[in-house]
Amino acid sequence: MGEGDHIHCFVSAPPKLSVTDIVKYLKGISGRKLFEQFPEIRQKLWKGQLWNHSYYVETIGSVSEENIRRYIEHQSKSY
């Protein structure tokens, strides 16, 4: 894996949506859009799949939105 092998998403959602469903939607929609726009990438992927099945989620609790945004921005600059 390379340094650019993951993404960060800062998501706010109503409590009725499960984390699993949110991740499924994000991966499904983004994958479909990318394959529509760049159909040739499917041939370069392991088994033609853009995303693997794993993901990491963390709730922010008492951390401010500003601190989360700053963390994500810092992560992208380190690459």
C-alpha positions in Angstrom: 0.0 0.0 0.0 1.1 3.5 -0.7 0.8 6.7 1.3 -2.4 7.6 -0.6 -4.3 4.4 0.1 -7.0 5.8 2.3 -9.3 8.8 2.6 -10.8 10.8 5.5 -14.5 11.7 5.6 -16.0 13.9 8.2 -19.7 13.0 8.2 -22.7 14.2 10.2 -25.8 11.9 10.0 -29.0 11.4 11.9 -28.9 8.7 14.5 -31.4 6.6 12.6 -28.7 5.8 10.0 -26.3 3.1 11.0 -22.5 3.6 10.5 -22.5 0.5 8.3 -25.2 1.9 6.0 -23.4 5.3 5.8 -20.1 3.6 4.8 -22.0 1.4 2.3 -23.6 4.4 0.7 -20.3 6.4 0.5 -18.4 3.5 -1.0 -21.2 2.5 -3.4 -21.9 5.9 -4.8 -18.2 7.0 -5.0 -17.3 3.7 -6.7 -20.1 3.9 -9.2 -19.3 7.5 -10.1 -15.6 6.8 -10.5 -16.2 3.7 -12.7 -18.6 5.8 -14.9 -16.1 8.5 -15.4 -12.9 6.3 -15.6 -14.0 2.8 -16.7 -10.4 1.8 -17.4 -9.5 1.8 -13.7 -11.5 -1.4 -13.1 -8.8 -3.4 -15.0 -6.1 -2.1 -12.7 -7.8 -3.0 -9.4 -7.7 -6.2 -7.4 -10.7 -8.2 -8.6 -12.0 -5.0 -10.2 -13.1 -3.6 -6.9 -12.3 -0.1 -5.8 -12.9 -0.5 -2.0 -12.1 -3.3 0.3 -14.6 -4.3 3.0 -12.9 -2.7 6.0 -13.3 0.8 7.4 -12.4 2.7 10.6 -14.9 4.9 12.3 -14.5 7.1 15.4 -17.1 9.4 17.0 -15.8 12.8 18.0 -17.5 13.1 21.4 -16.4 16.4 23.0 -13.8 17.2 20.3 -14.8 20.3 18.3 -15.6 20.3 14.6 -12.7 22.7 14.1 -10.2 20.3 15.7 -11.4 17.4 13.5 -11.1 19.5 10.3 -7.6 20.6 11.3 -6.6 17.0 11.9 -7.9 15.9 8.5 -6.2 18.8 6.8 -2.9 18.0 8.5 -3.2 14.4 7.4 -3.5 15.3 3.7 -0.4 17.7 4.0 1.8 14.9 5.4 1.5 13.1 2.0 
